[in-house]
C-alpha cells in the first residue's frame, strides 16, 4: 500500500511540474520550447525548457542554464527563476542573458551521460545549480555556480549582474558552427574512412570525397580514394565473401561514380545484387529494415543513369514504395522494421536518403516518381515537426527524452536540403535545415571526431531496445561519412540563398 502511495505521489508531483513548466514556457519571450533531457527510471521525460539559439552565432546574448538539484522544492525554484527572467528581471539582465532550464534531473544512477550531454549542447556560458552544490556537476569547459532554492531569484539576480561572458565551451561550439561546409568537409575527407572496406560507410565517404576533390581541385583527395579502392578496382580482390549483405552491396556505389570500365563492371555487379528480391518488394540481401531503402537505392539510382539501365529505376521504385507501404506510419515517420516498433533516428535517415537518391536520379516522367515524391514529402513534414529545439534529430525521432544523434541529423538534413534545392519541398523548410546544419557542425570537432553517433543497430523487438542503444563519441567512420555527406550537400545548398 505504501509503495502504491509513493508511486501516485510521484505521478502527481510530475504532473504538477509538467503544468508549471508548460505555463512558464507559454509566457512571452525565451525559453519557450518544452522538451526533455532524458528519461527517468519510470520512463517519464526529464523536462526541459529550451530556446532555439544554442548554436546560433548571430545571437549576442550570453547563455544561462538553470538546473535543479533533484528535489521538488528546487524544481519549483528553477521554474520560478525562469518566470522571473521572462517577466520581472531588469532589462539589463534580460538583454544580456538567454536561458534554458532543466528543473528536476531524475536520471537513473547508471545514466552518467545524459546530463553532461544536455548541458554541453546548451552551449552555456554559465550553469547555475539551484538548491544544491555546484560541484555536483563537473563538465569540462563549463562554469558552474550554486544558488539557494529559497532565495533563487535574489541570488540569481546578483550572480547575473556580475558574471563574466563567454565560456570556453560556448566559444568552442560557436567556432565549430562558424566553419563553412568546405572547411568541415576537408577535415572529414582527410580522415574518413579510417577502415576501407566494401560497405556503405566507406563508400559514402569516398563518394563525397570525390565531390569535394572536384570542387576544390585537390588531386590528393581523389588519389586517396583511388588508393583505398585499388584492391577491388585494380588488384582483383572479390567484392564480397560467401555471405552477401546489402550493406556491403551498397559499397559499390563508389564505382558507379567512376568512368573507368573496370569500375562500371563492379557497379553493375552491385546493381545486380541490389535488385535481387526474396519476394516482390523485399530485398534479397537486406534485413527488411529501412536500411535496405538506402542500401539498394544508392546503387540503383546511380547505375540507372546510364543508357540502357532504366530497369534499375524501376526496381528502385518498386522496393522503395513496397518498404514504405510496410514501414511508413500514418504520421509520416518510418518504423525501423515490421517487428521493430520505433522511429529509430538513423533508420529514418536511411529511408529519407533512399528516397532522395532515387528522386535525384530518376527521370521526371518515371511512372513511380510521383508516388516516391509523396512518400518523401510526408516524411519530411513529420521530421520537421519532430526536430529538437537545438536543431538536432533524436535517436528515436519522436521521443523527446532520447538523445540527440549525429547520423540521423546529418541524413535528414541532407534529404531536406536537397529537397529545397531541387524543388521537391518549399522554402518553409529552410529554417529547419539551417538549424540542423549548425547543430551538426557543433557535433563535429576540429580533428574530425564526432559526438553522439548511435552504435550499429539491427532490428529490435521493442521501443526500449532502440532507446538503450549507446552513443559513440570519438573517431567514427559512420558518423564521419554522414557528416561529410551533409557538408557537401550544404555547400550546394548555400548557393540557393
N, C-alpha and C positions, 0 to 999 in steps of 0.2 A: 504494500500500500504506500509506504514511504517513497519507494522508487518511482512509482507512478506519479506521486505528487510532485517529486522533483522534476520529472520529465515535463509535466504540464506547466510547472513554473518556468522552466527553461523556454518552452514554446511561447508562453505569454510574454516573457522578457524579450525574446527575439521579435515577436510581433510588434511590441511597443517600440523597440528600437527601429524596426523597419518603417513604421509610420512616422517616427520623428525624423529619420533620415530623408524620407520622401518629402516631408513638409519643408525641411530646410533647403533641400535641393531645388524645390519649386520656387523659392524666393528669387527675385531678380538678381542677376549677376552670377559670377562663377564662384565656386564649382556648382554645376547643375546636373551632372550625369551620375545616376546611381548605378554602380557596377559591383564588382567583387574582387577581392584579393586572393581568394582561395576558397576551399571548402572545409568546414569543420568536421569533427568526427561523426556528427549526426547527419552529415551531408548537406546541411544548410549552408547558404552562402555567407561568407565573411564580408559584410557590406562595406563598400567604399563610396565616397562622393568625389568625383573627379572632374577635371576640366580637360579640354581637347588640346592644350598647348604644351604638353610635356616636351615635345621635340620640335617646337616651332621657334626658330631663331629670331623671328620678327617680333616676338613678344618681349617687351623690355622689362617686364616685372620680374622680381626675384620670386623663387618658388618655395613655398612653405608646405610642409607635410605634417599634419597632426595625427598622432597615433595614441589610442587609449592604452592603458596598462593592462587591460584584460577584464576588469570588473565592471558591472553595470553603472556604478557611480562615475567612473572615469569616462565611460562611453557617453553618458549624458553630458558630461563636461565638454567632450570633444564636439558634440553636436551644438551645444550652446556657444562654443567658441566660433564655430563656423557661422552660426546665425549672427553673432556679433560682428564678425568680419564683413558680412554681407549687408548688414542693416545699420549698425551703430558705430563702427570703428571710425576714427578720424580719417578724413580724406587723404591725409598724407600717408597713412598706412595702407589704405585701400588702393591708392595709386601705385604704391611701391611693391606690394605683395599680391601674389595669386596663390590660392591654397587648394590642397586636396586633403582628404581625411580618411582614416580607417579607424572608426570609433572603438571597435571591440575585436582585437585579434584573438581568435579562438582556434588557432591552428593546432592540429594534432601534435603531440610531443615529438613524434618521429619526423614531422614535416619541418625541416630546418631550412628549406629553400624558398618557400612561398613569400614570406615576409621580406627577406632581403631582396628578392627579385622584384617585388612590387615597389618597394622603396627606391631601389636603384633606378627603375624606369619611370618613376615620377620626376626624375631629374631634379631632386631637391637642392636648394641652397641651404635649407635649414630643416631638420627634423625635430619636432617637439613631442616628447612623450608626456602625456597628461596623466598625472596620478601615479607615476612610477619613476624609477631611476633611469636616467639616460643610458647608463652602461648596460641596460638590458639589450640594447641594440648596438651591434658593432659591425658596420659595413664600411669597407674601405672607401675613402673619399667623401663620406658623409659626416657632416657636423650634427651632433645630437645634443639637445638640451632637455631639461626636465622642468615642468611646472606643476603646481599643486592643483588637484581636481577641484578643491573647494574654493580656489581663487584663480581659476583658469583664465578668465578674461583679463583680470588685473595683471597677472603675471605675464600673460601673452603680450599685452599692450606694451609693457615695459621692455620685454625682450625684443619685440619687433622694432621699437624705436631706436635700439642701439646695435642691432645685428649687422654684421658686415654683409657684403653682397656675394657674388657668385662662388659656389663651392667647386672644388676640384672635380667632383662627379658631374655636376651640371656642365662645367666647362668642357670636359672630355666628350660628353654626349653631343653637345651643340657643335663641337669641332667635327665630329663624325658626320653629323647631319649636313653640315655646310659643304662637304665634298660633292663635286659634281659626279654624275654617273660614270663618266670615263675614268675619273680618278679612282673610284671604288672598283671599277671593273679591272683596271690594271693590276691592282693588288691581288684580286681574286684569281685572275687568269694566270698570274705568275706562280700561284701556289697550288691551284687545284686542276686536275685531281692529283692527290699525293700517291694514290694507288691505282695505276692504269689497269683497266680490265674491260672486257666487252660486257658492258652493263649500262643501264640508262644513266647512272650517276656520272661516270666519267664522260659519257657521250654528251650530256647536257653541257658540261664544262667545255668540252672540245668544240662543239658547235658554236658556242658563244665566244670562245677564244678566237675562232676563225673570223667571226663577225667583227670582233674588236680589232684584230690584226689588219683587216681590210680597211677599217675606218681610220686608224691612226698610222697605217703604213709601217707596221712593226713586223718585219720578216722573221724576227727571232721567235715571236709568239706562234706564227704558223709552223716554224721549224720544230717548236716544242711539241705541237700536236702531231706532226708527221713522225717525229721520233717515238712518241707514245704508241701510235697505231702501227708502226713498222712491223712488229711481229706478225700481224694478221694481213696487212696490206702487201708486204714485200716478202717476208720470210716464210709464208705459207702455213703459219700456225692455224689450227682449226678454230673456228669461231666459238664452237660450243662443245661441251662434253657429252657424255651419254644421256644426261638428264637435261633436257632443254627447258628453260624457263623464259617466260615472256619478258621479264625484267632484263634478261641478257639479250634477247632478240632486239629490244629497244636500243641496245648499244650500237646497232648497225645504222642508226640514223646519221651518224657522223659520215659514213661512207656515201650516203645519198647527197651530201653537200660537197662532194669532191668530183671533179670532172674526169679523173683517171679511170680508164676502163676496168682496171682491177678493183677499184673502189665501187664502181657501178655494179659489178658482179656480186660483191659482198652485200651491197644494199639490196639487190634483188633476192639474194638468199634470205635476208632478214624479212623482206616483204612477203615471201612465200610462207614463212613460218608465222608471221604476224597475222596473215589472212586465214590461217588454218582454224577451223571451228570444230568443237566437240559436237555441238548441235547448232542449229541456226541461231546466230546471235550470241554465241558463247565461245570465247577464245580457247583454242585447244591447249595452249601452253600457259594460260593465265590461272588465276585463283578464283575468278568470278567476282573480283572486287573492283572498285572504281579505279584502282591502279591500272587495270587492263585497258581502260579507255585511253590513257595516255600512252602506255607502252605500245599498243597496236597503232594508234593514230599517228604517233610521232614518226613512225617509219612509213606507213602507207600514204600519209599526206605528202611526204617528200618524193617517194617513188612515183606517185600518181601524177606528178607534174611533167613527167617525161612523156613524149609522144608514144601512143600505143599502150599506155598504162592506166587508162581511165577506169579499168575494173578495180584498181586499188582504192579509188574514191568510193566506189560502190560498196566494197567490203567495209571500209572505214565507217561509212554512213550506217550500214546495217548493224555493225557492232555498237556504235555509239547510241543509236536510237533504242536498240534492244536493252543495253545496260541501263539507259535512263528509264525505260519502262519498268525495270525491276527495282531500281535503286533510288530514283529521284522521288522525294517526298512531295506531299501536297504544298508544303511551304516553299519548295524550290531547292532546298538543300538536298544533298545526297547522303543516304546511309552508306557506310563503307561496304557492306555486303548484305545479302538477303538475311543471313544469320549474324550479321554484325550491326546491332541496332544502335548506332551512334553516328552523328555527323562529324566523323573524325576530320581534323583540320587538313592534314596532308591528303587524305582521301578525297576531300572536296577540291583540293588543289589539282590532284590527278584528273578528276572529272573535268574541271574547268580548262586545264591545259590540253586535254584530249580534244575537247570541243573547239578550242582556239586553234590548235594545229590544223584541224580539218577545215574550219572556216577560212583560215588564212590561205590555204592552197586550193580549195575546191572551186570549180567554176561557178559563176553567178547563176547559171541556168541548170545546175545539177538538180534533179528532181527531189532530192532529200535535203537540200541546203536549207530550205525554209523550216523544216522540222528541227534540224540541228540548231538553227539560229534561235528558235523559240525555246528550246531546252536551255541554251546558253543564257538567254535573257532572263528566264525565270531564276536561274541560279545566281546571276549577278545581282538581281534585285534582292534576293534573300541574303546574299553575302553582305551587301551594303548595310542591310538592316541589322546585321549581327557584328559589325565592326566594333572593336573595343574602343573606349574613349581616347586612347593614345594613338589609334590608327592601326594597331595590330589585329590579326585574327587569331583565334584561340585554338588550342589543341583539340578541344571539342567545340565546334563552331558556336553552338547555341547554348553553351553553359558558361555564364559569366565568371564562375569560380574556377574554370580551367585556366591553366597558364597560357600566356600569350606566346605564340610559337612562330619560329622564323620561317620554316619552309612553307607553311600554309599562307603566311603573309606574302612571301615572295611570289608564289604561284598565282594566288588570287589577284595580287597587284598586277602581275604581267597580263593575265587574261583580261582584266578590266581596262588597263591602259591601252592594250591593243584594240579592244572593242571600241573605245572612244576614237582612237586614231583612225580606224578603218570604217567608222560609221555604223557599227553594229548596235551601239547604245549611245545615248545622247550625252551632252556635256554636263548634265547634272551630276554625273559620276566623278567629275574631275576632282572635287574636293576630297572624296574618299581615296582616290588614287594618290593625291599629293600627301595626304596624311599617312597613308600606308608606306609611301616611299621614304618619308622622314623616319618613320618607326623602324623600317627595315635597316636603314643606314645606322640607326642608333645601336642595332644589334650586331653590326659588323665592325670589329676592331681594326685598327690601322695595320696590324700584322696579318689580317685576313682571318683570324679566328672568329668563330661565330658563337653567339649566345642564344641558348634555348632552342635547340633542334630536337624534335621528338625522335626518340630512338626508333630503329627499324621495327615495323609493326605489321603482323599478319592480321587476318580476320579474327576478331574476338567475339566471344559469346554474349557479353554484357556491356552496357554503357560504362560500368565501373572499370572494366578492363582497359578501356581507352583512356579514362581519366587518370589511371595509375601509370600510364606509360611514362618512363623517365625522360628528362630533358638533358641533352648533352651541351656542354659549353667547352669550347676549345677548337682545335683543328678538326674539321669535319667535311669530308668530300661531298656529302649530300647537301648540307647546308651551304657550303661554298658554291657548289654548282648552281643551286637555285637562286642564290643572291646574285651571281653573275648573270644568269638569265634575266632577272628583274632589272639589273643595272643597264643591260643592253637595251631592254625594252624602254626604260625610262630615258635613255639617250634619244631614241626615236620620238618618244612622247614629248620630250622637251621642245621639239621643233614645231609642235602644234600650238604652242602658247601664243 
